[in-house]
Amino acid sequence: MNWFAEVLDDLINQNEKIELDTIAELRRVRDRISQDGGLPSRNPETENLASRIGDAETLDQVAEAFGEIPCEFGFDHITLIILSEGGRYLSRRVLSSLPDEWWEKYHSLRLYDRDPLIEGIVARDHELFLDELVPTDANAPMPYTNAAHSLNIGTNGVIFKIAYPTGVVAAVILNTFKSPQFARSQFRKYREDLLSLAFATCDGLIHFSRIGASTMADLTCEEIHFLRLVALSEDPARALKMDVRYGSAANIQMQIIRKLGVKSIFQAVLIAARRGLIDAAIFHPDEIIGTRPQIAGWDVLQEFDPNNMATHAPGFAEDSDY
């Protein structure tokens, strides 16, 4: 349901005097629809933020506009997390206005091992409110709960998913220090605006973070083999300095980095691993040893010709008694 329908519902359900704010919104909607035939954003700032995100030339500019969403819509923090890359390989997967202290705890305490917000939204197709997702009983993930409560994060707000036909799925988390009722009211009021801004932000993140998605197929057998050696080595740094039988390590690294558009060979290893190339065990021809036996100078599959024995078989002479 869009916000205009909700305004109409409020109008229909009122038995007494209509609020002046409702009348003002109805007039604004009527004027906008009569002008351009489209349904306007509920928050006048939505179009400005969407324009800034769409016109951004760097990911930092996308993040800056995205970080202003909480202030404009009554929340305190916002985070966008890519849950599924859908076949695209991204160098960045999270945009967030949460403080560094939270992310330091998130990683040092391995809170991602049991993040109730992500676990809760993955299996759901509609929004969920954070106060319903973080349990307080004995089965709660206490390290996560304690860390979240210490910073007043992840206790009130809303989390929702956006998904693309390509398979990209992202979660958007809006935190508020205010009441659960406030979170519900704000999200329902601005649902369509927030969804459109979430998609615009995710578009920007994907655009500026794509690495190696279209060129992986151009890697040669030797290049894939090199990435596999680096990935499986006990000392990757040393492995990078060792020349390989099909060229120098420096040259092959340069070729791989250029083809995939990455900044380091380790990013290339990550991409290859995600594509299953590390596990594919692609061997270089020099590693293959044939197992067919050689008998008296003949390969076992070579046609036997007794007239040519003296010529082809070592150790046999024409005047041999055998």
CORQUI-V369801 format. One record per residue. RES is the residue in one letter. BURIAL is + if it has 16 or more other C-alpha atoms within 10 Angstrom, else -. Layout:
res->RES burial->BURIAL
res->RES burial->BURIAL
This chain:
res->M burial->-
res->N burial->-
res->W burial->+
res->F burial->+
res->A burial->-
res->E burial->-
res->V burial->+
res->L burial->-
res->D burial->-
res->D burial->-
res->L burial->+
res->I burial->-
res->N burial->-
res->Q burial->-
res->N burial->-
res->E burial->-
res->K burial->-
res->I burial->-
res->E burial->-
res->L burial->-
res->D burial->-
res->T burial->-
res->I burial->-
res->A burial->-
res->E burial->-
res->L burial->+
res->R burial->-
res->R burial->-
res->V burial->+
res->R burial->-
res->D burial->-
res->R burial->-
res->I burial->-
res->S burial->-
res->Q burial->-
res->D burial->-
res->G burial->-
res->G burial->-
res->L burial->-
res->P burial->+
res->S burial->+
res->R burial->+
res->N burial->-
res->P burial->-
res->E burial->-
res->T burial->+
res->E burial->+
res->N burial->-
res->L burial->+
res->A burial->+
res->S burial->-
res->R burial->+
res->I burial->+
res->G burial->+
res->D burial->-
res->A burial->+
res->E burial->-
res->T burial->-
res->L burial->+
res->D burial->-
res->Q burial->+
res->V burial->+
res->A burial->+
res->E burial->+
res->A burial->+
res->F burial->+
res->G burial->+
res->E burial->+
res->I burial->+
res->P burial->+
res->C burial->-
res->E burial->-
res->F burial->+
res->G burial->+
res->F burial->+
res->D burial->+
res->H burial->+
res->I burial->+
res->T burial->+
res->L burial->+
res->I burial->+
res->I burial->+
res->L burial->+
res->S burial->-
res->E burial->+
res->G burial->-
res->G burial->-
res->R burial->+
res->Y burial->+
res->L burial->+
res->S burial->+
res->R burial->-
res->R burial->+
res->V burial->+
res->L burial->+
res->S burial->+
res->S burial->+
res->L burial->+
res->P burial->-
res->D burial->-
res->E burial->-
res->W burial->-
res->W burial->-
res->E burial->-
res->K burial->-
res->Y burial->+
res->H burial->-
res->S burial->-
res->L burial->-
res->R burial->-
res->L burial->+
res->Y burial->-
res->D burial->-
res->R burial->-
res->D burial->+
res->P burial->+
res->L burial->+
res->I burial->+
res->E burial->-
res->G burial->+
res->I burial->+
res->V burial->-
res->A burial->-
res->R burial->-
res->D burial->-
res->H burial->-
res->E burial->+
res->L burial->+
res->F burial->+
res->L burial->+
res->D burial->+
res->E burial->-
res->L burial->+
res->V burial->+
res->P burial->-
res->T burial->-
res->D burial->-
res->A burial->-
res->N burial->-
res->A burial->-
res->P burial->+
res->M burial->+
res->P burial->-
res->Y burial->+
res->T burial->+
res->N burial->-
res->A burial->+
res->A burial->+
res->H burial->-
res->S burial->-
res->L burial->-
res->N burial->-
res->I burial->+
res->G burial->+
res->T burial->+
res->N burial->+
res->G burial->+
res->V burial->+
res->I burial->+
res->F burial->+
res->K burial->+
res->I burial->+
res->A burial->+
res->Y burial->-
res->P burial->-
res->T burial->-
res->G burial->-
res->V burial->+
res->V burial->+
res->A burial->+
res->A burial->+
res->V burial->+
res->I burial->+
res->L burial->+
res->N burial->+
res->T burial->+
res->F burial->+
res->K burial->-
res->S burial->-
res->P burial->+
res->Q burial->-
res->F burial->-
res->A burial->+
res->R burial->-
res->S burial->-
res->Q burial->-
res->F burial->+
res->R burial->-
res->K burial->+
res->Y burial->+
res->R burial->+
res->E burial->+
res->D burial->+
res->L burial->+
res->L burial->+
res->S burial->+
res->L burial->+
res->A burial->+
res->F burial->+
res->A burial->+
res->T burial->+
res->C burial->+
res->D burial->-
res->G burial->+
res->L burial->+
res->I burial->+
res->H burial->-
res->F burial->+
res->S burial->+
res->R burial->+
res->I burial->+
res->G burial->+
res->A burial->-
res->S burial->-
res->T burial->-
res->M burial->+
res->A burial->-
res->D burial->-
res->L burial->-
res->T burial->-
res->C burial->-
res->E burial->+
res->E burial->+
res->I burial->+
res->H burial->+
res->F burial->+
res->L burial->+
res->R burial->+
res->L burial->+
res->V burial->+
res->A burial->+
res->L burial->-
res->S burial->-
res->E burial->-
res->D burial->-
res->P burial->-
res->A burial->-
res->R burial->-
res->A burial->+
res->L burial->+
res->K burial->-
res->M burial->-
res->D burial->-
res->V burial->-
res->R burial->-
res->Y burial->-
res->G burial->-
res->S burial->-
res->A burial->+
res->A burial->-
res->N burial->-
res->I burial->+
res->Q burial->+
res->M burial->-
res->Q burial->-
res->I burial->+
res->I burial->+
res->R burial->-
res->K burial->+
res->L burial->+
res->G burial->+
res->V burial->+
res->K burial->-
res->S burial->-
res->I burial->+
res->F burial->-
res->Q burial->+
res->A burial->+
res->V burial->+
res->L burial->-
res->I burial->+
res->A burial->+
res->A burial->+
res->R burial->-
res->R burial->-
res->G burial->-
res->L burial->+
res->I burial->+
res->D burial->-
res->A burial->-
res->A burial->-
res->I burial->-
res->F burial->-
res->H burial->-
res->P burial->-
res->D burial->-
res->E burial->-
res->I burial->-
res->I burial->-
res->G burial->-
res->T burial->-
res->R burial->-
res->P burial->-
res->Q burial->-
res->I burial->-
res->A burial->-
res->G burial->-
res->W burial->-
res->D burial->-
res->V burial->-
res->L burial->-
res->Q burial->-
res->E burial->-
res->F burial->-
res->D burial->-
res->P burial->-
res->N burial->-
res->N burial->-
res->M burial->+
res->A burial->-
res->T burial->-
res->H burial->-
res->A burial->-
res->P burial->-
res->G burial->-
res->F burial->-
res->A burial->-
res->E burial->-
res->D burial->-
res->S burial->-
res->D burial->-
res->Y burial->-
